[in-house]
Amino acid sequence: MQNEDAMETSLISHTLDLAALPPLTGRQKAELAALAALAESDIDTSNIPPLPDEAWTNAVRGRFYKPRKTSTTVRLDADVLAWLRSHGRGYQTRLNAISAAKCWRR
């Protein structure tokens, strides 16, 4: 019983606001720079077993990533909106993908 009480009182909970991360220290910046400068061949992956090609057959990109959404108003031509909606559910996601693709081409 005494051990259980000690376990309960020693638990510490932390929350991290990802929008307001603390600044990196000089040591952290130096470590990241050193890692970025490493050549692929210099990285020791001996403790990571290689995955067979079959392991990737059901892989889904971005499965656990959900970008933060913001509500906004956008003025679109009626025919553009009709075209987006004509392809079924997810027209806002398609609009987002189109605008992101356009931005990256610049």
Secondary structure, DSSP 8 states (H G I E B T S, - for coil): -HHHHHHHHT-------GGG-----HHHHHHHHHHHHS-GGGS--TTS----GGGGTT--TTTT-------------HHHHHHHHHT-S-HHHHHHHHHHHHHHT-
